[in-house]
Amino acid sequence: MSTEPPTEGTRADWLADRALRGLIATMLALPYERRVPMMGAALRRALGPLVGYRKRAEENLALIYPAMPLTERRRLAMDCCDNFGRTLIENYAWQEFGARLSDTEPVGDGLTAIAQAARDKRPVIFVTAHFGNHEAPRQVLTRMGHTIGGLYRPMMNPYFNAHYAKTMTSWGGPVFEQGRRGTMGFVRHLRNGGMGTLLFDVAAEGVRVPFLGRPAHTATSAADIAVKLDALIIPYFGIRQADGMSFAVEIEGPVPHGPIKGMMIDITQRLEAQIARNPSQWFWVHRRWKTRKGV
């Protein structure tokens, strides 16, 4: 293995990736029951503060909840980092993660609609967010016999993305990298009556939609594709339970078709309701409210 960074990213990116690879390899050598909480603790106590995740989470919490006491913001930010770490290692160990979900039964108004869409060979777009573990619903629905692809946004660190992407493409339906070619592949998959997942909750070119009381640039891809293909669009969420290891999987009722911005507002409000119930499970580490100037 080369000891020098390739040319695609910065040396800092490469060094960060080396450290994270070592941590992941160490955690994967442990039994699952120890591995998941230990990875959460590593992000909560060491890596999160070191790389600035906790600071960014606290800043976002202060932006949205200015009256919240500093101690509560700190607690939520640390819990957020803990969930981030658990999610990361769960998705690297996707086979064991799927086995852990073998007894998880999904609930929600969307289940009947999914079954009907499968019979009718109507495309289905699942929309979700970096909340709880966003792969838990795909794992559960795949176990039930559905083939679910996806369209994912590459991580900013190209070295880390190179191996993290494999956790999404190693199982389930075809998964495509965001971009013109990837979007075309995703649409082709759906056009034939396929199912696919989109995460919509990161800053992107699109429309300004109110999110937790602040305008946020929001991609309209999910609504655009749904309207174009007459696809069913269904929000789903994997909600971490109090034991830190198990999940509830909620499949919500379909989002009605209409004006594109209105559909994205509806989808965003579904996420807001989840955050209101479990605020520490959303990834506050994202630069969700940044402007085009980077503020």
Disulfide bonds with the S-S distance in Angstrom:
none
